[in-house]
Amino acid sequence: MKADIMHDKLLITAEYFLEGQVILETTCNNFDEYKRLPDVVSFRGVVCGKTGWSSDRGYACYKSVAMVADIG
């Protein structure tokens, strides 16, 4: 299963709340898919940055505590 990126949308497969942060997961089976994923997403009004990928579990992770800056 590949991450579903379609028309500026990303399929979120899991959402967690841990110690005041939002953690999102999406499917991601290899490093090439990980590189193609957006660096920053907004989910339910919360901005999250891409923070990692698990090759063992096949997912990429986004976290609200990632340091994301506006450009411009």
Phi and psi in degrees as GROMACS dihedral restraints (atoms count N, CA, C in turn):
[ dihedral_restraints ]
;  ai    aj    ak    al  type     phi  dphi    fc
    3     4     5     6     1  -101.4    20    10
    4     5     6     7     1   156.7    20    10
    6     7     8     9     1   -61.0    20    10
    7     8     9    10     1   135.5    20    10
    9    10    11    12     1   -94.5    20    10
   10    11    12    13     1    96.6    20    10
   12    13    14    15     1  -109.5    20    10
   13    14    15    16     1   113.4    20    10
   15    16    17    18     1  -144.9    20    10
   16    17    18    19     1   123.6    20    10
   18    19    20    21     1    53.3    20    10
   19    20    21    22     1    49.9    20    10
   21    22    23    24     1    62.8    20    10
   22    23    24    25     1    28.6    20    10
   24    25    26    27     1  -122.3    20    10
   25    26    27    28     1   152.8    20    10
   27    28    29    30     1  -133.2    20    10
   28    29    30    31     1   130.0    20    10
   30    31    32    33     1   -75.1    20    10
   31    32    33    34     1   117.9    20    10
   33    34    35    36     1   -92.8    20    10
   34    35    36    37     1   122.3    20    10
   36    37    38    39     1   -95.4    20    10
   37    38    39    40     1   -15.8    20    10
   39    40    41    42     1  -157.1    20    10
   40    41    42    43     1   148.2    20    10
   42    43    44    45     1  -135.1    20    10
   43    44    45    46     1   128.5    20    10
   45    46    47    48     1  -126.9    20    10
   46    47    48    49     1   155.3    20    10
   48    49    50    51     1  -122.7    20    10
   49    50    51    52     1   118.3    20    10
   51    52    53    54     1  -137.8    20    10
   52    53    54    55     1   119.0    20    10
   54    55    56    57     1    49.1    20    10
   55    56    57    58     1    46.1    20    10
   57    58    59    60     1    82.4    20    10
   58    59    60    61     1     4.6    20    10
   60    61    62    63     1  -117.3    20    10
   61    62    63    64     1   155.0    20    10
   63    64    65    66     1   -98.0    20    10
   64    65    66    67     1   133.2    20    10
   66    67    68    69     1  -123.1    20    10
   67    68    69    70     1   126.7    20    10
   69    70    71    72     1  -116.7    20    10
   70    71    72    73     1   146.0    20    10
   72    73    74    75     1  -125.9    20    10
   73    74    75    76     1   148.1    20    10
   75    76    77    78     1  -139.5    20    10
   76    77    78    79     1   153.1    20    10
   78    79    80    81     1   -65.5    20    10
   79    80    81    82     1   142.5    20    10
   81    82    83    84     1  -163.0    20    10
   82    83    84    85     1   109.4    20    10
   84    85    86    87     1   -93.5    20    10
   85    86    87    88     1   -15.7    20    10
   87    88    89    90     1  -155.3    20    10
   88    89    90    91     1   171.4    20    10
   90    91    92    93     1   -67.1    20    10
   91    92    93    94     1   -32.5    20    10
   93    94    95    96     1   -62.7    20    10
   94    95    96    97     1   -41.8    20    10
   96    97    98    99     1   -62.7    20    10
   97    98    99   100     1   -42.4    20    10
   99   100   101   102     1   -58.4    20    10
  100   101   102   103     1   -44.7    20    10
  102   103   104   105     1   -64.0    20    10
  103   104   105   106     1   -31.3    20    10
  105   106   107   108     1   -78.8    20    10
  106   107   108   109     1   -16.7    20    10
  108   109   110   111     1   -67.7    20    10
  109   110   111   112     1   149.9    20    10
  111   112   113   114     1   -64.3    20    10
  112   113   114   115     1   147.5    20    10
  114   115   116   117     1   -73.5    20    10
  115   116   117   118     1   -30.0    20    10
  117   118   119   120     1  -135.9    20    10
  118   119   120   121     1   137.6    20    10
  120   121   122   123     1  -131.2    20    10
  121   122   123   124     1   157.2    20    10
  123   124   125   126     1  -118.5    20    10
  124   125   126   127     1   124.3    20    10
  126   127   128   129     1  -131.5    20    10
  127   128   129   130     1   118.9    20    10
  129   130   131   132     1    54.6    20    10
  130   131   132   133     1    37.6    20    10
  132   133   134   135     1    82.3    20    10
  133   134   135   136     1     2.7    20    10
  135   136   137   138     1  -107.9    20    10
  136   137   138   139     1   126.4    20    10
  138   139   140   141     1   -85.6    20    10
  139   140   141   142     1   128.9    20    10
  141   142   143   144     1  -129.8    20    10
  142   143   144   145     1   141.5    20    10
  144   145   146   147     1  -103.1    20    10
  145   146   147   148     1   147.8    20    10
  147   148   149   150     1   -68.0    20    10
  148   149   150   151     1   126.5    20    10
  150   151   152   153     1  -122.7    20    10
  151   152   153   154     1   -12.3    20    10
  153   154   155   156     1   174.6    20    10
  154   155   156   157     1   176.4    20    10
  156   157   158   159     1  -146.0    20    10
  157   158   159   160     1   137.7    20    10
  159   160   161   162     1  -110.5    20    10
  160   161   162   163     1   111.4    20    10
  162   163   164   165     1   -71.7    20    10
  163   164   165   166     1   -28.0    20    10
  165   166   167   168     1   -69.6    20    10
  166   167   168   169     1   -42.6    20    10
  168   169   170   171     1   -97.2    20    10
  169   170   171   172     1   -12.4    20    10
  171   172   173   174     1    70.4    20    10
  172   173   174   175     1    47.8    20    10
  174   175   176   177     1  -144.0    20    10
  175   176   177   178     1   156.5    20    10
  177   178   179   180     1  -111.2    20    10
  178   179   180   181     1   153.9    20    10
  180   181   182   183     1  -121.9    20    10
  181   182   183   184     1   139.9    20    10
  183   184   185   186     1  -122.9    20    10
  184   185   186   187     1   140.2    20    10
  186   187   188   189     1  -132.6    20    10
  187   188   189   190     1   144.8    20    10
  189   190   191   192     1   -73.6    20    10
  190   191   192   193     1   -17.9    20    10
  192   193   194   195     1   -86.3    20    10
  193   194   195   196     1    -3.3    20    10
  195   196   197   198     1   -63.1    20    10
  196   197   198   199     1   140.1    20    10
  198   199   200   201     1   -80.1    20    10
  199   200   201   202     1   105.9    20    10
  201   202   203   204     1  -114.9    20    10
  202   203   204   205     1   130.4    20    10
  204   205   206   207     1  -119.5    20    10
  205   206   207   208     1   145.1    20    10
  207   208   209   210     1   -74.6    20    10
  208   209   210   211     1   145.0    20    10
  210   211   212   213     1  -106.3    20    10
  211   212   213   214     1   129.1    20    10
